[in-house]
Amino acid sequence: MDSILGLVIGVLVGSGAGYFMVQTIFKSKVKDANNKADISLKEAELTAKRKLDEAENKAEKIVAKAEQTNESIKQKKIQEARENFAKLKTEFETWKADQKVEIKERELTAIALEKELKTKQDAILSEMESIESRELELATIKENLDVQLKIVAKKKEELDNANEKFIKELETIAKLTESQAKEQLLEAVRAKAQNDAMVIEKEAIANAHTNAGKEAKKIVIQTIQRMCAEITIENSVSVFNLESDDIKGQIIGREGRNIRALEAATGAEIVVDDTPEAIVISSFDPIRRELCRLSLKKLVADGRIHPAKIEETVAKVKKQLDEQIIEIGERTIIDLDIHGLAPYLVKMVGRLRFRSSYGQNLLKHSIETANLCATMAAELGLNPKQIKMAKRAGLLHDIGKVAEEDSELSHALLGMEICEKHKEHAVIINAVGAHHDEIEMNNIISPIVQACDAISGARPGARREILESYLKRIGELEELALAYEGVQKAYALQAGRELRVIVESEKVSDLFADDLAFMISQKIQDEMQYPGQVKVTVIREKRATAFAR
């Protein structure tokens, strides 16, 4: 127990001694720290003061340097101002000297001008004196002229009286007045001039026949230029009529997809414009136009128009059209009693149904030509085999116009190649190729085909003209003839190929009737557009009527 108590007391005593020791050490360390802090603070104050002194010295140096620089600039500017002043002063003195020289020169010029003016004034005075003297001379001359004019007037009066007397004597002798004599003279001169002009014109035309080949080519080219636009429009365009304009929007489709699909499927172009209830189908290939027209007809009737339906409809119509073409060809050769024709040629004959030339349907033209060839061959006494060959050649002569492949050859030569390729007889091949004189004829069938082709095409009414332009041309033809003096009536006959002119017998002589026919024909040739030629016939009739009572 005592030992424990002593141990506790020892521990307590040791703890107190340790506390005092620790307290003492801590205080000494705090004191050392304070001392160090004071020393550091003093050093910092000294450093700051030193730096402040350095900054003040630098600032003083900068200010001094700035003042020095400012003074230098000031002196420089003062020097420049002095130099500029001296320069301006020099320039002013120079200008002043120049002005003095210029003033001096002007004074000299003014003196010279004054002398020149005085000289001119003296010259004017002398000229005025000269003019006054000339006026006196002119007055004298005028008096002399008045006297001479009076004498001339008197002589003229005497001469007029003599002329009147002479004219009266001439009128008495000729039994004509002066105006009648003038009219007769002018009429004679006019008739002589017209006859001379007519002779010259006829001679010029006769000389022109020597260059007929060149002139014919020019005329053909001019004819092509006049007729190409109308014929191209007529043979490359079909019009599809609509019940209402609302259908145009369905045909075009959203963003034009329907019309593009239809053009791509048929190969024809579709023109949708402001024409009411109609759209235009344009293509040089009549089969494509017909394919497009029939496809449009089915699509409009069905009402469902979209790209898929368009492709399906075009495919069906194309198949039907091919079958129809073959059927037309077979029916044609059966009607004409032609046998052994190659299937391709039968199809080409069917394609003729959808092609026209100058408004004349090509299949009808070919059938007509075939029948004419058979008739002409029979009239010429050819044997039945040759008659059949003539009919066959007449049917096939324009086959090149509907060829499916593109070629630079003419339709006659292209048709000849097609017939040769499908094993036609050499006589028929030559007749097809030679019907426009592009190759030499070597048999009797070839000229028959050429003649019958011309007969079928030249028949009045065979080739259609636009009615309005046709009537206009006929009216212009008759009006042209009526414009001549002495023409009583004019009639255009044979679709404008002949003009008959009836003249008044009292005003037009037999001799002048020939000249009138020539003049009208020349005017038609110069002023009008017409196919082929126009025959001008002038009719002069003299009637003598008497009554027995």
Secondary structure as UniProt FT lines:
FT   HELIX           2..174
FT   HELIX           178..208
FT   HELIX           209..211
FT   HELIX           212..236
FT   STRAND          237..241
FT   HELIX           246..252
FT   HELIX           254..256
FT   HELIX           257..266
FT   STRAND          269..271
FT   TURN            276..277
FT   STRAND          278..282
FT   HELIX           286..302
FT   HELIX           307..335
FT   TURN            336..337
FT   HELIX           343..351
FT   HELIX           352..354
FT   STRAND          356..357
FT   TURN            358..359
FT   STRAND          360..361
FT   HELIX           362..379
FT   TURN            380..381
FT   HELIX           384..396
FT   TURN            397..398
FT   HELIX           399..402
FT   HELIX           411..421
FT   TURN            422..423
FT   HELIX           426..434
FT   TURN            435..437
FT   HELIX           445..458
FT   TURN            460..462
FT   HELIX           467..482
FT   TURN            485..486
FT   STRAND          487..493
FT   TURN            494..497
FT   STRAND          498..503
FT   TURN            505..507
FT   HELIX           510..527
FT   STRAND          535..540
//
